Amino acid sequence: KLECKAGPGPITVTLGSSNAVASVPGSIVIPAGVQSGTFQVTTTPVVSTTKATLSATANGITKTKTLSVIAP
């Protein structure tokens, strides 16, 4: 979620993951007038619970969240 709605034009958000067990697209575009966007996280099987830090950067501001990929 952006701090405020995108504008006057769209904003490109660069995405990243600290661990290959959780991959994300390189970026998403948030249209003007919209405050948030979605993207798909693709995970791979793990033998034990593994954490990945997901990051999103736009206009010099980076936000992160930790994702746990749980073993079956």
C-alpha positions in Angstrom: 0.0 0.0 0.0 1.4 3.4 -0.9 1.5 6.3 1.5 -1.1 8.1 -0.7 -2.8 7.6 -4.0 -0.6 7.5 -7.1 -0.6 10.7 -9.1 -0.5 12.6 -11.2 0.6 9.5 -13.2 1.2 5.8 -12.4 3.9 4.7 -10.0 6.2 1.7 -10.6 6.9 -0.3 -7.5 10.1 -2.4 -7.6 9.7 -5.7 -5.8 12.3 -8.1 -4.3 12.8 -11.2 -2.2 15.7 -12.1 0.1 15.3 -15.8 -0.6 14.7 -17.8 -3.8 12.1 -20.0 -2.0 9.7 -17.0 -2.5 9.9 -15.3 -5.9 8.1 -12.1 -6.9 7.8 -10.2 -10.2 10.5 -7.5 -10.7 7.9 -4.7 -10.4 4.2 -3.7 -10.6 2.6 -0.5 -11.8 0.1 1.3 -9.6 -2.3 3.4 -11.7 -2.9 7.1 -11.0 -5.6 7.6 -8.4 -5.0 4.1 -6.8 -3.3 3.5 -3.4 -2.5 -0.2 -3.6 -1.7 -3.1 -5.9 -1.3 -6.8 -5.8 1.2 -9.3 -7.0 1.7 -13.0 -6.9 4.4 -14.7 -4.8 5.6 -18.1 -6.1 7.0 -20.4 -3.5 9.1 -23.6 -3.8 8.9 -26.6 -1.5 11.1 -26.5 1.6 12.2 -29.2 4.0 11.9 -26.9 7.0 10.2 -23.6 7.6 12.1 -20.9 5.7 11.7 -17.2 5.9 12.0 -14.6 3.1 11.9 -10.9 3.4 9.8 -9.3 0.6 10.4 -5.7 -0.3 8.6 -3.0 -2.2 10.3 0.3 -3.2 8.7 3.4 -4.7 9.8 7.0 -4.7 12.8 6.1 -2.5 10.6 4.5 0.2 11.1 0.8 0.9 8.6 -1.3 2.9 9.4 -4.9 3.9 7.4 -7.9 5.2 8.6 -11.3 6.3 7.0 -14.4 4.7 7.4 -17.9 6.2 7.3 -20.8 3.8 6.2 -23.8 5.8 7.4 -27.4 5.1 4.6 -29.9 4.5 
